[in-house]
Amino acid sequence: MVSPMCEYSSEDGFANDWHLVHLGSRAVGGAALIITEATAVSAEGRITYGDLGIYKNEHITKLKQITDFIHQHGAYAGTQLAHAGRKASHEKPWLGGTQIPADHPNGWESVAPSPLAFIDSETAPLELDKVGIKKVKADFKAAAKRAIAAGFDVIELHGAHGYLIHEFFSPLSNHRTDEYGGSFENRIRFLLEVIESVKEVWPEENPLFVRISASDWTEGGWTADDSVALAKILINKGVDLIDCSSGGNVAIAKIPVRPGYQVEFAEKIKKETGILTGAVGMITEPKQADEIIQEGEADLIIIAREFLRDPYFPLRAAHQLGQQVKWPVQYERAKWH
């Protein structure tokens, strides 16, 4: 699977030819499943003003062109539905990535479970009230309906990397005292209600993934055991696979990055709950990816940066692993022999 990778190349959420070529080339390159970047369910849910969106019916036309192209080349198309929470209203990374004030033309007011800024120097978000929570759930549901119209086969709900759903999970970012805060059961309530809203419109036969940060890597935060407890609930809520990432909710977290450093979370959740899991994080070599599957550590290999370096990674991987796969007829003359 091609992991969601933000491109920050939209205007008002609209996909364009960059997205067509970026996503389409991975289908030509042999990927099985291609997921869009974090796709905002509302304008205020974008990380930056350049984020892809699915909050207008007008967004559907270009997205449908992209999914049609992906399908023509034998791959499945998915979209990652997202709300950035307190990490919204920022500049594009290559322009500094700093928070943009709400009164700036490219900025807006961010919202979160609690009025706690991600970085002390930033303006704190507004705390979501019950009306605001209801609106966000409705936005996810409306986005799921648009995803159907746009031809997506898979939805992944973004509950990782310190964005809104993750902010509700973690006691480090959720200091609420109502039914959405405090206990584990209360902190996961928002995700469960989002899933319920999406399942009202999303076809039963179409897969529903949830990406989580399996650990905050910070004392007092969300843990791998919390992730197992969540997975035991999600497997009975119609979730088909958990995409196991980590971190992103605490700016000072010390993460031991190394090849395959997050695979242990996919393995733990899979073996302790029985739910399907996806492994992500510095998986760069065909043999490395194959061993994760062969050893039963995960059910799906999810690759990001290596797909940026090489859109045809699956074709190369098949050759190195001695497997025969179908190449695009236009590229047959370039096959390895």
Buried (B, 14 or more C-beta within 10 A) or exposed (E): BBBBBBBBBBEBBBBBEEBBBBBBBBBBBBBEBBBBBBBBBBBBBBBBBBBBBBBBEEBBEBBBBBBEBBBEBBBBBBBBBBBBBBBBBBBBEEEEEEBBEEEEEEBBEBBBBBBBBBEEEBBBBBBBEEEEBEBBBEBBBBBBBBBBBBBBBBBBBBBBBBBBBBBBBBBBBBEBEEEBBBEBEBBBBBBBBBBBBBBEBBEEEBBBBBBBBBBBBBEEBBBBEBBBBBBBBBBEEBBBBBBBBBBBBBEEBEBEEEEBBBBBBBBBBBEBBEBBBBBBBBBBBBEBBBEBEEEEBBBBBBBBEBBBEBBBBBBBBBBEEEEEEEBBEEEEEEEEE
